[in-house]
Amino acid sequence: MRQKKTAVPAVPPERAHETSRALRFLPAHPLLSGFTVALGVLLAIALAATIAGISTVLISIFLGMFLALGLDPAVRALERRGLRRPVGVTVVAVLFLGVVAIVVFMVVPATVRQISAAVNAAPQTIAAMQQADWYINLERSLGVDLEAVIADGLQSVASLSSFLAISGGVLRVGFGVVGAVSSFMMVVVLTLYFVSSLQAIKGALASLVPLYRRDRFTQLLDEITRSVGGVVAGGITLSSINAAVVLVLQLAVGSSTPVVLALAAFFITLVPMIGSVLFLVVGSVATLFVSPLAALIFAIAYLAYIQVEAYVITPRVMGKAVAVPGVLVIIGAMIGATLMGLLGALVAIPITASVLIIIRQVWIPRQNSQATAPED
């Protein structure tokens, strides 16, 4: 007697489609797939930890390339005057080493002396400030015992310093100084290397691109390096002029730390647009320790210089460097400062300029070439 076959119910077409689509997303080997995903996560964590561990080296390399792009316009200018590139690189390298020597042997000792003198004279300066008429009037108008507030602040700083000294803070500071010196020397060496081999680096990058795109890529890379170099060199030049003006003004008002404030002005004003305004506040507050009149004179004179810098010096110094809209400058500086601090704020503008060049030279022409809508 034959056994009757059980009829298998037919699966509706829509349910069969859903079942097949679900099977496509389900892994064939769940255990192996889970192990692979876990291994990928571990490798990503290890890579992130490795990058964090060598962050100092990466920053030194990035800063060396940043400075090399800033020196490249000087090499190009010497080439336009008839010098061969190796000779131009040698001249620029010697001048760069001369500036480094001046900073190391003249600016740094003067800065250390002025900081030490300011720290030693801080009690007398604070006492003289508390006896001034403007300080007494300010204390009365605010209704706050500023002397007690300052005393509490100094006590907290003193206790914090004692804690750091007890916990090995002096040793950490020593290691920090050694690390800073070694990083500085590494940046100098990398800058010289990148300046001398910039053409070879660009050639190596171009060789990674397919041959039919190599000419266009080389042209775009040259334009980016030229524009970024112009932005970097122009920013360093403007900051140097700014620091010189601050030094003269601080010497004129009788400040005890003119070199320190000039260095602060150099680094702060490297951030375009907002750097000068920020140092206007910082410099005015610092000059209050001289006298309110000195702070007022400095604020007015420096504000006048900011106007001259914006309308006269900056257009001449920046020249044909790529124009970055002001709103993008501010947004880029804020994002860069949030991610990488001062270094991020400095490199945000060249990166923004590079992105604008790519958009203008690649993306917009490609969009303009699409005159008709694609067929469905």
DRENDO-1510 file (C-alpha; in Angstrom, 1 decimal, always signed):
<recs>
REC; n; res; u; v; w
REC; 1; MET; +0.0; +0.0; +0.0 .
REC; 2; ARG; +1.5; +3.3; -1.1 .
REC; 3; GLN; +2.0; +6.1; +1.5 .
REC; 4; LYS; +0.3; +9.3; +0.6 .
REC; 5; LYS; +2.6; +12.3; +0.1 .
REC; 6; THR; +1.9; +15.2; +2.3 .
REC; 7; ALA; +1.2; +18.3; +0.2 .
REC; 8; VAL; +3.5; +21.2; +0.9 .
REC; 9; PRO; +1.6; +24.5; +1.0 .
REC; 10; ALA; +2.5; +26.9; -1.7 .
REC; 11; VAL; +4.4; +30.0; -0.6 .
REC; 12; PRO; +2.9; +33.2; -2.0 .
REC; 13; PRO; +5.2; +35.1; -4.3 .
REC; 14; GLU; +5.5; +38.2; -2.1 .
REC; 15; ARG; +6.4; +36.0; +1.0 .
REC; 16; ALA; +9.0; +34.1; -1.1 .
REC; 17; HIS; +10.6; +37.4; -2.2 .
REC; 18; GLU; +10.8; +38.6; +1.4 .
REC; 19; THR; +12.3; +35.3; +2.6 .
REC; 20; SER; +15.0; +35.3; -0.1 .
REC; 21; ARG; +15.8; +39.0; +0.7 .
REC; 22; ALA; +16.1; +38.1; +4.4 .
REC; 23; LEU; +18.4; +35.2; +3.6 .
REC; 24; ARG; +20.7; +37.5; +1.7 .
REC; 25; PHE; +21.4; +39.6; +4.8 .
REC; 26; LEU; +21.9; +36.6; +7.1 .
REC; 27; PRO; +25.5; +35.3; +7.3 .
REC; 28; ALA; +26.1; +31.8; +6.0 .
REC; 29; HIS; +28.4; +31.1; +9.0 .
REC; 30; PRO; +27.3; +33.2; +12.0 .
REC; 31; LEU; +30.1; +32.1; +14.3 .
REC; 32; LEU; +32.8; +32.9; +11.7 .
REC; 33; SER; +31.2; +36.2; +10.8 .
REC; 34; GLY; +31.0; +37.2; +14.5 .
REC; 35; PHE; +34.6; +36.3; +15.1 .
REC; 36; THR; +35.6; +38.4; +12.0 .
REC; 37; VAL; +33.7; +41.4; +13.2 .
REC; 38; ALA; +35.2; +41.2; +16.7 .
REC; 39; LEU; +38.6; +40.9; +15.2 .
REC; 40; GLY; +38.0; +43.9; +13.1 .
REC; 41; VAL; +36.9; +45.9; +16.1 .
REC; 42; LEU; +40.0; +44.9; +18.1 .
REC; 43; LEU; +42.3; +45.9; +15.1 .
REC; 44; ALA; +40.5; +49.3; +14.9 .
REC; 45; ILE; +41.0; +49.9; +18.6 .
REC; 46; ALA; +44.7; +48.8; +18.4 .
REC; 47; LEU; +45.2; +51.1; +15.4 .
REC; 48; ALA; +43.6; +54.0; +17.3 .
REC; 49; ALA; +45.8; +53.4; +20.3 .
REC; 50; THR; +48.9; +53.2; +18.0 .
REC; 51; ILE; +48.0; +56.5; +16.4 .
REC; 52; ALA; +47.5; +58.1; +19.8 .
REC; 53; GLY; +50.8; +56.8; +21.0 .
REC; 54; ILE; +52.7; +58.3; +18.1 .
REC; 55; SER; +50.7; +61.5; +17.9 .
REC; 56; THR; +53.7; +63.6; +18.8 .
REC; 57; VAL; +55.7; +62.2; +15.9 .
REC; 58; LEU; +52.7; +62.7; +13.5 .
REC; 59; ILE; +52.3; +66.3; +14.7 .
REC; 60; SER; +56.0; +66.9; +14.1 .
REC; 61; ILE; +55.8; +65.5; +10.6 .
REC; 62; PHE; +52.6; +67.5; +9.9 .
REC; 63; LEU; +54.2; +70.7; +11.2 .
REC; 64; GLY; +57.4; +70.1; +9.2 .
REC; 65; MET; +55.4; +69.8; +6.0 .
REC; 66; PHE; +53.4; +72.8; +7.0 .
REC; 67; LEU; +56.5; +74.9; +7.4 .
REC; 68; ALA; +58.1; +73.5; +4.2 .
REC; 69; LEU; +55.0; +74.6; +2.2 .
REC; 70; GLY; +55.5; +78.0; +3.8 .
REC; 71; LEU; +59.1; +78.2; +2.7 .
REC; 72; ASP; +58.4; +76.9; -0.9 .
REC; 73; PRO; +57.2; +80.3; -2.2 .
REC; 74; ALA; +60.6; +81.7; -1.3 .
REC; 75; VAL; +62.3; +79.0; -3.3 .
REC; 76; ARG; +60.0; +79.6; -6.2 .
REC; 77; ALA; +60.8; +83.3; -6.1 .
REC; 78; LEU; +64.6; +82.6; -6.2 .
REC; 79; GLU; +63.9; +80.3; -9.2 .
REC; 80; ARG; +62.1; +83.1; -11.0 .
REC; 81; ARG; +65.2; +85.2; -10.5 .
REC; 82; GLY; +67.4; +82.7; -12.3 .
REC; 83; LEU; +68.7; +80.5; -9.6 .
REC; 84; ARG; +68.5; +76.7; -9.9 .
REC; 85; ARG; +66.2; +75.0; -7.4 .
REC; 86; PRO; +69.0; +73.3; -5.5 .
REC; 87; VAL; +70.7; +76.6; -5.0 .
REC; 88; GLY; +67.4; +78.3; -4.0 .
REC; 89; VAL; +66.7; +75.5; -1.5 .
REC; 90; THR; +70.2; +75.9; +0.0 .
REC; 91; VAL; +69.7; +79.7; +0.4 .
REC; 92; VAL; +66.3; +79.3; +2.0 .
REC; 93; ALA; +67.6; +76.5; +4.3 .
REC; 94; VAL; +70.5; +78.7; +5.5 .
REC; 95; LEU; +68.1; +81.7; +6.1 .
REC; 96; PHE; +65.7; +79.3; +8.0 .
REC; 97; LEU; +68.5; +78.0; +10.2 .
REC; 98; GLY; +69.6; +81.6; +10.8 .
REC; 99; VAL; +66.1; +82.5; +12.1 .
REC; 100; VAL; +66.1; +79.3; +14.2 .
REC; 101; ALA; +69.5; +80.3; +15.7 .
REC; 102; ILE; +68.2; +83.8; +16.5 .
REC; 103; VAL; +65.1; +82.4; +18.2 .
REC; 104; VAL; +67.2; +79.9; +20.2 .
REC; 105; PHE; +70.1; +82.1; +21.3 .
REC; 106; MET; +68.3; +85.5; +21.6 .
REC; 107; VAL; +64.6; +85.3; +21.9 .
REC; 108; VAL; +64.3; +82.3; +24.2 .
REC; 109; PRO; +66.8; +83.6; +26.9 .
REC; 110; ALA; +65.1; +87.0; +26.8 .
REC; 111; THR; +61.7; +85.4; +27.3 .
REC; 112; VAL; +63.0; +83.3; +30.2 .
REC; 113; ARG; +64.5; +86.3; +31.8 .
REC; 114; GLN; +61.4; +88.4; +31.4 .
REC; 115; ILE; +59.1; +85.7; +32.8 .
REC; 116; SER; +61.4; +85.1; +35.8 .
REC; 117; ALA; +61.5; +88.9; +36.4 .
REC; 118; ALA; +57.7; +89.1; +36.1 .
REC; 119; VAL; +57.2; +86.2; +38.6 .
REC; 120; ASN; +59.7; +87.8; +41.1 .
REC; 121; ALA; +58.1; +91.2; +40.8 .
REC; 122; ALA; +54.5; +89.9; +40.9 .
REC; 123; PRO; +53.9; +90.6; +44.6 .
REC; 124; GLN; +55.1; +94.2; +44.3 .
REC; 125; THR; +53.2; +94.7; +41.1 .
REC; 126; ILE; +50.0; +93.4; +42.6 .
REC; 127; ALA; +50.5; +95.5; +45.8 .
REC; 128; ALA; +51.1; +98.7; +43.7 .
REC; 129; MET; +48.0; +97.9; +41.6 .
REC; 130; GLN; +45.8; +97.5; +44.7 .
REC; 131; GLN; +46.9; +100.9; +45.9 .
REC; 132; ALA; +46.0; +102.6; +42.6 .
REC; 133; ASP; +42.9; +104.9; +42.4 .
REC; 134; TRP; +41.3; +103.0; +39.5 .
REC; 135; TYR; +41.6; +99.7; +41.4 .
REC; 136; ILE; +40.0; +101.2; +44.6 .
REC; 137; ASN; +37.2; +102.7; +42.5 .
REC; 138; LEU; +36.6; +99.5; +40.7 .
REC; 139; GLU; +36.4; +97.6; +44.0 .
REC; 140; ARG; +33.9; +100.0; +45.3 .
REC; 141; SER; +31.7; +99.9; +42.2 .
REC; 142; LEU; +31.7; +96.1; +42.2 .
REC; 143; GLY; +31.2; +95.8; +45.9 .
REC; 144; VAL; +33.7; +92.9; +46.0 .
REC; 145; ASP; +36.8; +92.5; +48.1 .
REC; 146; LEU; +39.2; +92.0; +45.2 .
REC; 147; GLU; +42.2; +91.7; +47.5 .
REC; 148; ALA; +40.6; +88.6; +49.2 .
REC; 149; VAL; +39.8; +87.1; +45.8 .
REC; 150; ILE; +43.4; +87.6; +44.6 .
REC; 151; ALA; +44.8; +86.2; +47.8 .
REC; 152; ASP; +42.6; +83.1; +47.5 .
REC; 153; GLY; +43.7; +82.6; +43.9 .
REC; 154; LEU; +47.4; +82.9; +44.9 .
REC; 155; GLN; +46.9; +80.5; +47.7 .
REC; 156; SER; +45.3; +77.9; +45.5 .
REC; 157; VAL; +48.1; +78.3; +42.9 .
REC; 158; ALA; +50.7; +77.9; +45.7 .
REC; 159; SER; +49.0; +74.8; +47.0 .
REC; 160; LEU; +48.7; +73.3; +43.5 .
REC; 161; SER; +52.4; +74.0; +42.9 .
REC; 162; SER; +53.3; +72.3; +46.1 .
REC; 163; PHE; +51.2; +69.3; +45.2 .
REC; 164; LEU; +52.8; +69.0; +41.8 .
REC; 165; ALA; +56.3; +69.3; +43.3 .
REC; 166; ILE; +55.5; +66.6; +45.8 .
REC; 167; SER; +54.0; +64.2; +43.2 .
REC; 168; GLY; +57.0; +64.6; +40.9 .
REC; 169; GLY; +55.8; +67.6; +38.9 .
REC; 170; VAL; +59.3; +69.0; +38.6 .
REC; 171; LEU; +60.5; +65.8; +37.0 .
REC; 172; ARG; +57.6; +65.8; +34.7 .
REC; 173; VAL; +58.4; +69.4; +33.7 .
REC; 174; GLY; +62.0; +68.4; +33.1 .
REC; 175; PHE; +60.9; +65.5; +30.8 .
REC; 176; GLY; +58.4; +68.0; +29.1 .
REC; 177; VAL; +61.3; +70.4; +28.4 .
REC; 178; VAL; +63.5; +67.7; +27.0 .
REC; 179; GLY; +60.6; +66.4; +24.8 .
REC; 180; ALA; +59.9; +69.9; +23.6 .
REC; 181; VAL; +63.5; +70.5; +22.6 .
REC; 182; SER; +63.7; +67.2; +20.8 .
REC; 183; SER; +60.4; +67.8; +19.0 .
REC; 184; PHE; +61.6; +71.3; +18.0 .
REC; 185; MET; +64.8; +69.8; +16.5 .
REC; 186; MET; +62.8; +67.1; +14.7 .
REC; 187; VAL; +60.5; +69.7; +13.2 .
REC; 188; VAL; +63.6; +71.7; +12.0 .
REC; 189; VAL; +65.1; +68.7; +10.4 .
REC; 190; LEU; +61.9; +67.5; +8.8 .
REC; 191; THR; +61.2; +71.1; +7.4 .
REC; 192; LEU; +64.6; +71.1; +5.7 .
REC; 193; TYR; +64.1; +67.6; +4.3 .
REC; 194; PHE; +60.6; +68.4; +3.0 .
REC; 195; VAL; +61.8; +71.7; +1.4 .
REC; 196; SER; +64.6; +69.9; -0.4 .
REC; 197; SER; +62.5; +66.9; -1.6 .
REC; 198; LEU; +59.1; +68.6; -2.2 .
REC; 199; GLN; +59.3; +68.0; -5.9 .
REC; 200; ALA; +60.3; +64.3; -5.5 .
REC; 201; ILE; +57.3; +63.9; -3.1 .
REC; 202; LYS; +54.9; +65.4; -5.6 .
REC; 203; GLY; +56.4; +63.1; -8.3 .
REC; 204; ALA; +55.9; +60.1; -6.1 .
REC; 205; LEU; +52.3; +61.0; -5.4 .
REC; 206; ALA; +51.6; +61.6; -9.1 .
REC; 207; SER; +53.0; +58.1; -9.9 .
REC; 208; LEU; +50.2; +56.5; -7.9 .
REC; 209; VAL; +47.6; +58.0; -10.2 .
REC; 210; PRO; +46.7; +56.3; -13.5 .
REC; 211; LEU; +48.7; +57.6; -16.5 .
REC; 212; TYR; +45.8; +59.2; -18.3 .
REC; 213; ARG; +45.0; +61.3; -15.2 .
REC; 214; ARG; +48.5; +62.1; -14.2 .
REC; 215; ASP; +48.9; +65.4; -16.0 .
REC; 216; ARG; +45.7; +66.8; -14.6 .
REC; 217; PHE; +46.6; +65.5; -11.1 .
REC; 218; THR; +50.1; +67.0; -11.2 .
REC; 219; GLN; +48.7; +70.4; -12.3 .
REC; 220; LEU; +46.1; +70.3; -9.5 .
REC; 221; LEU; +48.7; +69.3; -7.0 .
REC; 222; ASP; +51.0; +72.1; -8.1 .
REC; 223; GLU; +48.2; +74.6; -7.7 .
REC; 224; ILE; +47.3; +73.4; -4.3 .
REC; 225; THR; +50.9; +73.5; -3.0 .
REC; 226; ARG; +51.4; +76.9; -4.5 .
REC; 227; SER; +48.3; +78.3; -3.0 .
REC; 228; VAL; +48.7; +76.6; +0.4 .
REC; 229; GLY; +52.4; +77.8; +0.5 .
REC; 230; GLY; +51.2; +81.3; -0.2 .
REC; 231; VAL; +48.7; +81.2; +2.6 .
REC; 232; VAL; +51.2; +79.8; +5.1 .
REC; 233; ALA; +54.0; +82.2; +4.1 .
REC; 234; GLY; +51.6; +85.1; +4.1 .
REC; 235; GLY; +50.3; +84.1; +7.5 .
REC; 236; ILE; +53.8; +83.8; +9.0 .
REC; 237; THR; +54.8; +87.2; +7.5 .
REC; 238; LEU; +51.7; +88.9; +8.9 .
REC; 239; SER; +52.3; +87.4; +12.3 .
REC; 240; SER; +55.9; +88.5; +12.3 .
REC; 241; ILE; +54.9; +92.1; +11.5 .
REC; 242; ASN; +52.2; +91.9; +14.2 .
REC; 243; ALA; +54.7; +90.7; +16.7 .
REC; 244; ALA; +57.2; +93.5; +15.8 .
REC; 245; VAL; +54.4; +96.1; +16.2 .
REC; 246; VAL; +53.5; +94.6; +19.6 .
REC; 247; LEU; +57.1; +94.7; +20.7 .
REC; 248; VAL; +57.5; +98.4; +19.8 .
REC; 249; LEU; +54.2; +99.3; +21.5 .
REC; 250; GLN; +55.0; +97.4; +24.7 .
REC; 251; LEU; +58.4; +99.0; +24.9 .
REC; 252; ALA; +56.8; +102.4; +24.4 .
REC; 253; VAL; +54.3; +101.9; +27.3 .
REC; 254; GLY; +57.0; +100.6; +29.6 .
REC; 255; SER; +56.0; +96.9; +29.8 .
REC; 256; SER; +58.3; +94.6; +31.7 .
REC; 257; THR; +57.6; +91.6; +29.4 .
REC; 258; PRO; +57.6; +93.0; +25.8 .
REC; 259; VAL; +59.3; +89.9; +24.3 .
REC; 260; VAL; +56.8; +87.6; +26.0 .
REC; 261; LEU; +53.8; +89.5; +24.7 .
REC; 262; ALA; +55.4; +89.8; +21.2 .
REC; 263; LEU; +55.8; +86.0; +21.1 .
REC; 264; ALA; +52.2; +85.6; +22.3 .
REC; 265; ALA; +51.1; +87.9; +19.5 .
REC; 266; PHE; +53.0; +85.9; +16.9 .
REC; 267; PHE; +51.3; +82.6; +17.8 .
REC; 268; ILE; +47.8; +84.0; +18.5 .
REC; 269; THR; +47.7; +86.1; +15.3 .
REC; 270; LEU; +48.6; +83.1; +13.2 .
REC; 271; VAL; +44.9; +82.4; +13.4 .
REC; 272; PRO; +43.5; +84.6; +10.6 .
REC; 273; MET; +40.9; +87.3; +11.2 .
REC; 274; ILE; +40.1; +86.5; +14.8 .
REC; 275; GLY; +43.7; +86.2; +16.0 .
REC; 276; SER; +44.4; +90.0; +16.0 .
REC; 277; VAL; +41.1; +90.8; +17.8 .
REC; 278; LEU; +41.8; +88.1; +20.4 .
REC; 279; PHE; +45.2; +89.5; +21.1 .
REC; 280; LEU; +43.8; +93.0; +21.4 .
REC; 281; VAL; +42.0; +91.8; +24.5 .
REC; 282; VAL; +44.9; +89.7; +25.8 .
REC; 283; GLY; +47.4; +92.5; +25.2 .
REC; 284; SER; +45.2; +95.2; +26.8 .
REC; 285; VAL; +44.6; +93.1; +29.9 .
REC; 286; ALA; +48.3; +92.3; +30.2 .
REC; 287; THR; +49.2; +96.0; +29.9 .
REC; 288; LEU; +46.8; +96.9; +32.8 .
REC; 289; PHE; +49.7; +95.7; +35.1 .
REC; 290; VAL; +51.6; +98.7; +33.8 .
REC; 291; SER; +48.8; +101.3; +34.2 .
REC; 292; PRO; +45.3; +101.9; +32.9 .
REC; 293; LEU; +46.6; +104.7; +30.7 .
REC; 294; ALA; +49.2; +102.4; +29.2 .
REC; 295; ALA; +46.5; +99.8; +28.5 .
REC; 296; LEU; +44.3; +102.5; +26.8 .
REC; 297; ILE; +47.2; +103.7; +24.7 .
REC; 298; PHE; +48.1; +100.2; +23.7 .
REC; 299; ALA; +44.5; +99.3; +22.8 .
REC; 300; ILE; +44.0; +102.4; +20.6 .
REC; 301; ALA; +47.4; +102.0; +18.9 .
REC; 302; TYR; +46.9; +98.3; +18.3 .
REC; 303; LEU; +43.4; +98.8; +17.1 .
REC; 304; ALA; +44.7; +101.3; +14.5 .
REC; 305; TYR; +47.3; +98.8; +13.4 .
REC; 306; ILE; +44.6; +96.1; +12.9 .
REC; 307; GLN; +42.8; +98.5; +10.5 .
REC; 308; VAL; +46.0; +99.1; +8.6 .
REC; 309; GLU; +46.8; +95.4; +8.5 .
REC; 310; ALA; +43.4; +94.5; +7.2 .
REC; 311; TYR; +43.2; +97.1; +4.4 .
REC; 312; VAL; +46.8; +97.7; +3.4 .
REC; 313; ILE; +49.3; +95.0; +4.6 .
REC; 314; THR; +47.2; +91.9; +4.2 .
REC; 315; PRO; +46.3; +92.4; +0.5 .
REC; 316; ARG; +49.9; +93.1; -0.4 .
REC; 317; VAL; +51.4; +90.2; +1.6 .
REC; 318; MET; +48.9; +87.5; +0.6 .
REC; 319; GLY; +49.1; +88.5; -3.0 .
REC; 320; LYS; +47.6; +85.9; -5.3 .
REC; 321; ALA; +47.0; +83.3; -2.6 .
REC; 322; VAL; +43.6; +81.6; -2.9 .
REC; 323; ALA; +40.8; +83.7; -1.4 .
REC; 324; VAL; +38.9; +82.0; +1.4 .
REC; 325; PRO; +35.6; +83.5; +2.4 .
REC; 326; GLY; +35.6; +85.0; +5.9 .
REC; 327; VAL; +32.8; +82.8; +7.2 .
REC; 328; LEU; +34.8; +79.7; +6.1 .
REC; 329; VAL; +37.9; +81.1; +7.8 .
REC; 330; ILE; +36.1; +81.4; +11.1 .
REC; 331; ILE; +34.3; +78.1; +10.9 .
REC; 332; GLY; +37.5; +76.3; +9.9 .
REC; 333; ALA; +39.5; +77.9; +12.7 .
REC; 334; MET; +36.9; +77.0; +15.3 .
REC; 335; ILE; +36.7; +73.3; +14.1 .
REC; 336; GLY; +40.5; +73.0; +13.9 .
REC; 337; ALA; +41.0; +74.5; +17.4 .
REC; 338; THR; +38.4; +72.2; +18.8 .
REC; 339; LEU; +40.0; +69.1; +17.3 .
REC; 340; MET; +43.8; +69.9; +17.6 .
REC; 341; GLY; +44.1; +73.1; +19.5 .
REC; 342; LEU; +46.3; +75.9; +18.1 .
REC; 343; LEU; +47.9; +73.7; +15.5 .
REC; 344; GLY; +44.4; +72.7; +14.2 .
REC; 345; ALA; +43.4; +76.4; +14.0 .
REC; 346; LEU; +46.6; +77.1; +12.0 .
REC; 347; VAL; +46.2; +74.3; +9.4 .
REC; 348; ALA; +42.5; +74.7; +9.0 .
REC; 349; ILE; +42.9; +77.6; +6.6 .
REC; 350; PRO; +45.3; +75.9; +4.2 .
REC; 351; ILE; +43.1; +72.8; +4.3 .
REC; 352; THR; +40.0; +74.9; +3.6 .
REC; 353; ALA; +41.9; +76.6; +0.7 .
REC; 354; SER; +42.9; +73.1; -0.7 .
REC; 355; VAL; +39.3; +72.0; -0.6 .
REC; 356; LEU; +38.1; +75.1; -2.3 .
REC; 357; ILE; +40.6; +74.6; -5.1 .
REC; 358; ILE; +39.4; +71.0; -5.6 .
REC; 359; ILE; +35.8; +72.1; -5.7 .
REC; 360; ARG; +36.5; +74.9; -8.2 .
REC; 361; GLN; +38.8; +73.0; -10.4 .
REC; 362; VAL; +37.2; +69.5; -10.3 .
REC; 363; TRP; +33.7; +69.4; -8.9 .
REC; 364; ILE; +32.2; +72.5; -10.5 .
REC; 365; PRO; +33.5; +71.8; -14.0 .
REC; 366; ARG; +32.2; +68.2; -13.7 .
REC; 367; GLN; +28.8; +69.5; -12.7 .
REC; 368; ASN; +28.8; +72.0; -15.5 .
REC; 369; SER; +29.6; +69.3; -18.0 .
REC; 370; GLN; +26.3; +67.5; -17.1 .
REC; 371; ALA; +24.0; +69.7; -19.2 .
REC; 372; THR; +21.2; +67.1; -19.6 .
REC; 373; ALA; +19.4; +65.0; -17.0 .
REC; 374; PRO; +20.4; +61.3; -16.8 .
REC; 375; GLU; +18.0; +58.8; -18.4 .
REC; 376; ASP; +16.0; +56.6; -16.0 .
</recs>
